[in-house]
Amino acid sequence: MTAADYVPARGGLAALRRAAADCHGCALYKDATQTVFGEGPSDARLMLVGEQPGDREDVEGEPFVGPAGKLLDRALKEAGIDRAEVYLTNAVKHFKFTLPERGKRRIHKKPSQGEVTACRPWLQAELDRVKPELVVCLGATAASALLGSGFRLTRQRGEIVSLPDGSGIPALATVHPSAVLRAPDREEAYQGLVADLAVVARHQA
């Protein structure tokens, strides 16, 4: 079971977004509030791909609006990238979470490889429609989804490589903003993210 049966063959991003709202390509739709599809200009030169929506994204229906999104906004601005000109999406379109025994806060749970694979047709459709000049993978899940399971973020972070799908689109992988928020030295981790995004800005200059 994958999203392939739900992806329309024709139409732009709006058609994709409407179709994705009814996607049952994996079991994550059962617990999530809604599908959180990508957002941004249809002709964006830059596409940023994260792992999956978080709690706030699941509630609001938009990508990168929670704490990690706010940190990303700040890093993009510092690197000289206008978020309004960026297409933002995730490798997985539904929020995967666990509920602790006490309290009501939903805790993010990493999607499985099967769930990432099931959702891959949506990501490919977004790439086909937007045709970005550069893709940034935020975190290991996004990097694995787009660059293959053999890609190692720890070794190849910040390098410009090509997507292996034959499109020739260049890509760069860096840490996810949520990893910065969890880092022991948050300032050092944040500056590392900004440095990687500065490579992106220079590539597109």
FENKAMO-V775200 format. One record per residue. N is the residue number from 0. RES is the residue in one letter. SS is DSSP state (@ for helix, = for strand, . for the rest). Layout:
n=N res=RES ss=SS
n=N res=RES ss=SS
This chain:
n=0 res=M ss=.
n=1 res=T ss=.
n=2 res=A ss=@
n=3 res=A ss=@
n=4 res=D ss=@
n=5 res=Y ss=.
n=6 res=V ss=.
n=7 res=P ss=.
n=8 res=A ss=.
n=9 res=R ss=.
n=10 res=G ss=.
n=11 res=G ss=.
n=12 res=L ss=@
n=13 res=A ss=@
n=14 res=A ss=@
n=15 res=L ss=@
n=16 res=R ss=@
n=17 res=R ss=@
n=18 res=A ss=@
n=19 res=A ss=@
n=20 res=A ss=.
n=21 res=D ss=.
n=22 res=C ss=.
n=23 res=H ss=.
n=24 res=G ss=.
n=25 res=C ss=.
n=26 res=A ss=@
n=27 res=L ss=@
n=28 res=Y ss=@
n=29 res=K ss=@
n=30 res=D ss=.
n=31 res=A ss=.
n=32 res=T ss=.
n=33 res=Q ss=.
n=34 res=T ss=.
n=35 res=V ss=.
n=36 res=F ss=.
n=37 res=G ss=.
n=38 res=E ss==
n=39 res=G ss=.
n=40 res=P ss=.
n=41 res=S ss=.
n=42 res=D ss=.
n=43 res=A ss=.
n=44 res=R ss=.
n=45 res=L ss==
n=46 res=M ss==
n=47 res=L ss==
n=48 res=V ss==
n=49 res=G ss==
n=50 res=E ss==
n=51 res=Q ss==
n=52 res=P ss=.
n=53 res=G ss=.
n=54 res=D ss=@
n=55 res=R ss=@
n=56 res=E ss=@
n=57 res=D ss=@
n=58 res=V ss=@
n=59 res=E ss=@
n=60 res=G ss=.
n=61 res=E ss=.
n=62 res=P ss=.
n=63 res=F ss=.
n=64 res=V ss=.
n=65 res=G ss=.
n=66 res=P ss=@
n=67 res=A ss=@
n=68 res=G ss=@
n=69 res=K ss=@
n=70 res=L ss=@
n=71 res=L ss=@
n=72 res=D ss=@
n=73 res=R ss=@
n=74 res=A ss=@
n=75 res=L ss=@
n=76 res=K ss=@
n=77 res=E ss=@
n=78 res=A ss=@
n=79 res=G ss=.
n=80 res=I ss=.
n=81 res=D ss=.
n=82 res=R ss=@
n=83 res=A ss=@
n=84 res=E ss=@
n=85 res=V ss==
n=86 res=Y ss==
n=87 res=L ss==
n=88 res=T ss==
n=89 res=N ss==
n=90 res=A ss==
n=91 res=V ss==
n=92 res=K ss=.
n=93 res=H ss=.
n=94 res=F ss=.
n=95 res=K ss=.
n=96 res=F ss==
n=97 res=T ss==
n=98 res=L ss==
n=99 res=P ss=.
n=100 res=E ss=.
n=101 res=R ss=.
n=102 res=G ss=.
n=103 res=K ss=.
n=104 res=R ss=.
n=105 res=R ss==
n=106 res=I ss==
n=107 res=H ss==
n=108 res=K ss=.
n=109 res=K ss=.
n=110 res=P ss=.
n=111 res=S ss=.
n=112 res=Q ss=@
n=113 res=G ss=@
n=114 res=E ss=@
n=115 res=V ss=@
n=116 res=T ss=@
n=117 res=A ss=@
n=118 res=C ss=@
n=119 res=R ss=@
n=120 res=P ss=@
n=121 res=W ss=@
n=122 res=L ss=@
n=123 res=Q ss=@
n=124 res=A ss=@
n=125 res=E ss=@
n=126 res=L ss=@
n=127 res=D ss=@
n=128 res=R ss=@
n=129 res=V ss=@
n=130 res=K ss=.
n=131 res=P ss=.
n=132 res=E ss=.
n=133 res=L ss==
n=134 res=V ss==
n=135 res=V ss==
n=136 res=C ss==
n=137 res=L ss==
n=138 res=G ss=.
n=139 res=A ss=@
n=140 res=T ss=@
n=141 res=A ss=@
n=142 res=A ss=@
n=143 res=S ss=@
n=144 res=A ss=@
n=145 res=L ss=@
n=146 res=L ss=@
n=147 res=G ss=.
n=148 res=S ss=.
n=149 res=G ss=.
n=150 res=F ss=.
n=151 res=R ss=.
n=152 res=L ss=@
n=153 res=T ss=@
n=154 res=R ss=@
n=155 res=Q ss=@
n=156 res=R ss=.
n=157 res=G ss=.
n=158 res=E ss=.
n=159 res=I ss==
n=160 res=V ss==
n=161 res=S ss==
n=162 res=L ss=.
n=163 res=P ss=.
n=164 res=D ss=.
n=165 res=G ss=.
n=166 res=S ss=.
n=167 res=G ss=.
n=168 res=I ss=.
n=169 res=P ss==
n=170 res=A ss==
n=171 res=L ss==
n=172 res=A ss==
n=173 res=T ss==
n=174 res=V ss=.
n=175 res=H ss=.
n=176 res=P ss=@
n=177 res=S ss=@
n=178 res=A ss=@
n=179 res=V ss=@
n=180 res=L ss=@
n=181 res=R ss=@
n=182 res=A ss=.
n=183 res=P ss=.
n=184 res=D ss=.
n=185 res=R ss=@
n=186 res=E ss=@
n=187 res=E ss=@
n=188 res=A ss=@
n=189 res=Y ss=@
n=190 res=Q ss=@
n=191 res=G ss=@
n=192 res=L ss=@
n=193 res=V ss=@
n=194 res=A ss=@
n=195 res=D ss=@
n=196 res=L ss=@
n=197 res=A ss=@
n=198 res=V ss=@
n=199 res=V ss=@
n=200 res=A ss=@
n=201 res=R ss=@
n=202 res=H ss=@
n=203 res=Q ss=@
n=204 res=A ss=.
